[in-house]
């Protein structure tokens, strides 16, 4: 009887963790989808004020067009009421000069680092997966907002008393900087 109760408690604990992870993953996916669609105001509603976007971070010129793909949360690390999120983000790059792009040093470095997920030479689409970090921050109104591209200013504002802990976590999960 006790084994069954313990089993249900364990399953309940796991399901609550996965719901939080799923919500975080869904929130990040909505932010990147809004950026794809050029709806920066909608993305900014989910970001902290110090992390607001004024222009799309995606490249789009005559030869290259980028879009964000799937977000996969790998791990979350609690920092008091806030958390650091480690995730993989797909970036789809349509490149008219795909053969020239594949011959570039940047592409070769990314392939060696394991970031190239797939290449379709016929359509000119390269899919990269990039390991990223974000922070989920509890605001004064009790709502959570995100920092998707951590800047010094955003980290100083939201982690003034926990800055050393944040720096230690960043160094641990992203030693290359």
C-alpha positions as CSV (number, residue, x, y, z in Angstrom):
1,X,0.0,0.0,0.0
2,X,2.8,2.4,0.9
3,X,4.6,1.6,-2.3
4,X,1.5,2.6,-4.3
5,X,1.2,5.9,-2.4
6,X,4.9,6.7,-2.9
7,X,4.6,5.8,-6.6
8,X,1.7,8.3,-7.0
9,X,3.6,11.0,-5.1
10,X,6.6,10.5,-7.3
11,X,4.5,10.6,-10.5
12,X,2.8,13.7,-9.2
13,X,6.1,15.4,-8.5
14,X,7.4,14.5,-12.0
15,X,4.3,15.7,-13.7
16,X,4.5,19.1,-12.0
17,X,8.1,19.5,-13.0
18,X,7.3,18.7,-16.6
19,X,4.4,21.1,-16.7
20,X,6.7,24.0,-15.6
21,X,9.2,22.9,-18.2
22,X,6.5,22.7,-20.8
23,X,5.2,26.2,-20.0
24,X,8.7,27.6,-20.1
25,X,9.3,25.9,-23.4
26,X,6.0,27.2,-24.8
27,X,6.7,30.7,-23.6
28,X,10.1,30.7,-25.3
29,X,8.6,29.2,-28.5
30,X,6.0,32.1,-28.5
31,X,8.7,34.7,-28.1
32,X,10.7,33.3,-31.1
33,X,7.6,32.8,-33.2
34,X,6.6,36.5,-32.6
35,X,10.1,37.5,-33.7
36,X,9.8,35.4,-36.8
37,X,6.5,37.1,-37.7
38,X,8.0,40.6,-37.0
39,X,5.7,41.1,-34.1
40,X,8.3,42.6,-31.8
41,X,5.7,44.3,-29.5
42,X,4.2,40.8,-28.8
43,X,7.7,39.4,-28.1
44,X,8.5,42.4,-25.9
45,X,5.4,41.8,-23.8
46,X,7.1,38.6,-22.6
47,X,10.6,40.1,-22.1
48,X,11.9,42.3,-19.2
49,X,12.0,46.0,-20.1
50,X,15.9,45.9,-20.2
51,X,15.8,43.1,-22.8
52,X,13.2,44.6,-25.2
53,X,13.9,44.3,-28.9
54,X,13.9,47.3,-31.2
55,X,14.9,45.4,-34.3
56,X,14.7,41.7,-35.3
57,X,17.9,39.8,-34.5
58,X,17.3,37.7,-37.6
59,X,19.4,38.3,-40.8
60,X,17.4,39.0,-43.9
61,X,19.1,40.3,-47.0
62,X,19.2,39.4,-50.7
63,X,21.1,36.2,-50.1
64,X,20.1,35.0,-46.7
65,X,16.9,34.8,-44.7
66,X,16.8,33.4,-41.2
67,X,13.8,32.0,-39.2
68,X,13.7,30.5,-35.7
69,X,12.5,26.9,-35.4
70,X,11.8,24.7,-32.4
71,X,12.9,25.4,-28.8
72,X,13.9,22.5,-26.6
73,X,14.4,23.2,-22.9
74,X,17.3,21.0,-21.7
75,X,17.6,22.1,-18.1
76,X,16.4,24.8,-15.7
77,X,18.4,25.9,-12.7
78,X,16.6,27.7,-9.8
79,X,18.0,31.1,-8.6
80,X,15.6,31.9,-5.8
81,X,12.2,32.9,-7.4
82,X,13.9,33.1,-10.8
83,X,15.6,30.5,-12.9
84,X,18.3,30.1,-15.6
85,X,17.1,28.1,-18.6
86,X,19.4,26.1,-20.9
87,X,17.8,25.3,-24.2
88,X,18.5,24.4,-27.8
89,X,17.2,26.7,-30.5
90,X,16.9,25.8,-34.1
91,X,17.7,28.5,-36.6
92,X,16.7,27.9,-40.3
93,X,18.8,29.7,-42.8
94,X,17.7,29.9,-46.4
95,X,20.7,30.9,-48.4
96,X,20.7,31.5,-52.2
97,X,24.5,30.8,-52.3
98,X,24.3,27.6,-50.2
99,X,27.4,26.1,-51.8
100,X,29.4,29.2,-51.1
101,X,28.0,29.3,-47.6
102,X,29.1,25.7,-47.0
103,X,32.6,26.6,-48.0
104,X,32.8,29.5,-45.5
105,X,35.0,29.2,-42.4
106,X,32.0,30.1,-40.2
107,X,30.0,27.1,-41.6
108,X,33.0,24.8,-41.2
109,X,33.4,25.9,-37.6
110,X,29.7,25.4,-36.8
111,X,29.7,22.0,-38.4
112,X,32.8,20.9,-36.4
113,X,31.0,22.2,-33.2
114,X,28.0,20.0,-34.1
115,X,25.7,22.9,-34.6
116,X,24.7,22.0,-38.2
117,X,21.6,19.8,-37.9
118,X,20.8,19.5,-41.6
119,X,21.6,20.8,-45.1
120,X,19.3,20.7,-48.1
121,X,21.4,21.9,-51.0
122,X,18.4,21.8,-53.4
123,X,16.3,24.3,-51.4
124,X,19.3,26.1,-49.9
125,X,18.2,25.6,-46.4
126,X,20.6,25.0,-43.5
127,X,19.3,24.2,-40.1
128,X,21.5,25.0,-37.1
129,X,20.9,24.1,-33.4
130,X,22.4,26.5,-31.0
131,X,22.7,26.0,-27.2
132,X,21.3,29.1,-25.6
133,X,20.6,30.5,-22.1
134,X,17.7,32.6,-20.9
135,X,16.5,33.8,-17.5
136,X,12.9,33.6,-16.2
137,X,12.5,36.5,-13.8
138,X,9.6,37.2,-11.4
139,X,8.5,40.8,-11.7
140,X,7.1,43.1,-9.0
141,X,3.6,42.4,-10.3
142,X,4.1,38.6,-9.7
143,X,4.2,37.8,-13.4
144,X,7.2,36.1,-15.0
145,X,9.2,37.7,-17.9
146,X,12.2,36.5,-19.8
147,X,15.7,37.6,-20.6
148,X,16.6,35.8,-23.9
149,X,19.8,37.6,-24.8
150,X,21.4,38.4,-21.4
151,X,23.1,41.8,-21.3
152,X,25.1,43.2,-18.5
153,X,22.4,45.8,-17.9
154,X,19.5,43.3,-17.7
155,X,21.5,41.0,-15.4
156,X,22.6,43.9,-13.1
157,X,18.9,45.1,-12.8
158,X,17.4,41.7,-12.1
159,X,20.2,40.0,-10.2
160,X,21.9,42.7,-8.1
161,X,22.3,40.5,-5.0
162,X,22.8,37.2,-6.9
163,X,25.2,38.4,-9.6
164,X,28.1,36.1,-8.4
165,X,25.8,33.1,-8.5
166,X,24.6,34.0,-12.0
167,X,28.2,34.5,-13.2
168,X,29.1,31.1,-11.7
169,X,26.2,29.4,-13.5
170,X,27.0,31.0,-16.8
171,X,30.7,30.0,-16.5
172,X,29.6,26.4,-15.6
173,X,27.1,25.9,-18.5
174,X,28.8,28.2,-21.0
175,X,32.5,28.1,-20.3
176,X,33.5,29.5,-23.7
177,X,31.6,32.8,-22.9
